[in-house]
Amino acid sequence: MNEVLSIAEASEELDRTLGTETRQAYARVLEVAPHLGVVAVVLGGTYPAFCPSKDGLENSQVEITPERRFYESELASPHFPARFRPFQEFFVARGIVPAVKELVVVAMLHELGHADDYHTYITHANGDTAAAFKTYDHDWRNQVEALPLGGPTSAAEAAWDENIDGYQDQMREAGFTNEAWLAILEANTIAYTQLPQEKIPDNFALQILASIYT
Ligand SMILES: [Zn+2]
């Protein structure tokens, strides 16, 4: 399990097992950003992610969850509308109600958008991949730390739900009621999608989608 695939192989596998149509999207990615052809894909992990490598794009990986259940629970999540808003608008404007099929292609394109952003960092560092990695990682930490909850919503939510290291106790002592907590989770989710390192991949994904769904 979790073998390392090319994006083409991963697309085929996703389309075969989930009934998605990611191959067309992938073909378009290679036209727009041929440098992404070297990025490896692992079908696994608990949520889609981009893992940059200090050695450059060739050793960087995109992880795509192949489990239908993950996408179904995303669709049902209370945070989904805030996180998915630009894509929701995109699909609804084309008469499509987003479901698992759309979510998978968005996830793949978004993570490839992270890889494309990382490629920009490498270009700006004149090909010094170690320097690019350092800047990329530094920028990411700064952006995430500036969020209302100081980190991604999923991490804060888990810390609250499971009271990790007394997190919920401390937040309640600081005056957070259930209602206030849900409000800040929502604000945090919206702020997360507005982080430069999240907006760039979203825009990359929307650009590819716009050339497919005309
Ligand atoms: Zn992202």
Boltz pocket constraint, residues with backbone or C-beta under 6 A from the ligand:
constraints:
  - pocket:
      binder: B
      contacts: [[A, 110], [A, 114], [A, 197], [A, 198], [A, 201]]
      max_distance: 6.0
